[in-house]
Amino acid sequence: MIKPKSLKSLSIFFPCYNESENLDSMIGQSVQIGEDYGIDYEVVVVDDGSRDNSAQKVKAWSNKNPRVRLVQHEKNRGYGAALRTGFENVRKELVFLTDGDNQFHLDEIDKLFSKIDSCDAVVGFRLSRQDMPHRRLNGFLWTQLNKLLFGLKVRDVDCAFKLFRRRCLEGLTLESDQLLIHAEILARLRKKGFSIEEIGVSHYPRTAGKATATKPSAIFKTFGELFRLYWKIK
C-alpha cells in the first residue's frame, strides 16, 4: 500500500446513469479504500437523472455511512455535466475521478498514489481496453485528434481513472456537457501550467448496465463542443 505525503483527505466521485446493478460494487470499493487508508474521505455519486433505482441505492448507502453522498440531476444532462457537478461538490484535498460502470478495480488507485507527490494530476491509460473493437478504434482516433488540437501528451484522453490535487481544480472553468469533458480538463490544466503524469491501469469488460455516453446524439454534440473549445483555448 502506497500512502503519499499529499494524501491527507480524499474525495472519490463518479457519475451514474441507470447503473443500479453496478452501484453496490462501486460504492463498496470506494468505502473500502477510505477505510483501508485510514484517512478523511468521502464518496460522492452524481446521479444524472437515472430512470432506475440508482438514487435509492445511493441513499441506502448514505443511511449506513454518512461519508457517502448523493448529488442528483432532476433530468439527464449528459456525462460531462455530471462530472462538472461532481467537481463542484467534492471537498477533500485529493480528488479521484472514475466511472460508475465497474470497469476498473478501484484498488489500483495505489498506482496513481505512487506519482501524485511529484505532480498535480495523474491520469490512467487502459492497458488493454475491454470494449468492442469499434469503441477501441473510436477511442484511439479521438485521443489522436485531441492530442493534435490541444497538444496533449497522454495515451488515453478519456480514461476515467484520474487523480487531482484539489488546488489545480480551484477556479478551473469547465463547460462541456458531453464526452469532451476529459479532454477539456486536461487541456485547461495544461494551459495553466499544471504538471500531468500518466500510468497504466487495468480495464475490465462491462458486466451490467449499458453504455449511453456514446450514443450518436451525444457524439454529435461532443464534436460541436470540441470545435468551440478549440477556439477558446487557442
Secondary structure, 3 states (H helix, E strand, C coil): CCCCCCCCEEEEEEEECCCHHHHHHHHHHHHHHHHHHCCEEEEEEEEECCCCCHHHHHHHHHHHCCCEEEEEECCCCCHHHHHHHHHHHCCCCEEEEECCCCCCCHHHHHHHHHHHCCCCEEEEEECCCCCCHHHHHHHHHHHHHHHHHHCCCCCCCCCCEEEEEHHHHCCCCCCCCCCCHHHHHHHHHHHCCCCEEEEEECCCCCCCCCCCCCCHHHHHHHHHHHHHHHHHHC
